[in-house]
């Protein structure tokens, strides 16, 4: 998942950091809807990952079960998992 995040955002982030044309284009024309959806999905996935790490660190397996259930319940707002 992290490699897909890098693939999707690396060029755009470099454009912002190195003062390329992309920030100006986004300011003038807005962000593509697909990009915004992808950003939200990846953000949600990172939050689920962090939540699972914290739940596992707490050793409270009811929290682990809760995070697993959240992942199932909200799978439509998460990126599609790619096989390794």
N, C-alpha and C positions, 0 to 999 in steps of 0.2 A: 504494500500500500504506500509506503513512503517513497518508493521509487516512482510510482505513478504520480505522486504529488510533485516530485522534483521534475518529472518529464512535462507535466502540465503547466508548471509555474516558473521554471528556471529562467527561460528567456524573458518573460515579462518582468520578473523581479530584477534581472540584470538591467533591463531597460529603465526601470525606475531609479536604480542605484546610479547608473552611469549617464543619466540625463538624456535618454534617447527620445524618440518621437512618441512612443506609446503613452506616456502620461498625458501629453497634450491631446492625442487622439481620444483617449478615454474621457478627458475633461469635456471635449467638444461633442463627442458622439455617444457617450455613455458606455456602459459595460454590456457585453453580450449576455443574454439571459442564460445561455448554457454555461458560461463561465461562472456566473453568480451561483447557479445551482450546484456546480461542481465544488466551489469554495465552501458552501454551506455543508455539503455532504462530507467533505474531507474534514472540516472542523468538527462535525458531529462524531465522526469516526475517531478522531484524536481524543475527543472528550471521553468516549466510551473506553478507549484503550487506557487512558489515565485513570478512569474510575475503576477499571478492573485491577490495575496495578495496586491502587490504594486499598481496594477491597481485599486483595490477596495478602497485602502487607499487614492488614489488621487481623488476619486469621479468623475473621468472622464470616463463616461460609454462608450465612444468610444474606450478607451483602454481596458475595460472589454470585449467588443465585439471583438476587435482584438485578445486578448488572447484566447477567445473561438474559434475563427476561426483558429488560429494557432494550437490549440489542435485537431481540426477536420482535418485540412490539413495534419498534421504530425502524425496522429494516428498510422501509421505503424512503427513509430520509438519510440513509447511509449509502456509501458507494457500493457497487456490486463487487463482491469478493472475487479476485482472480486466483486461479489455482497456482500454486508455487511451481 
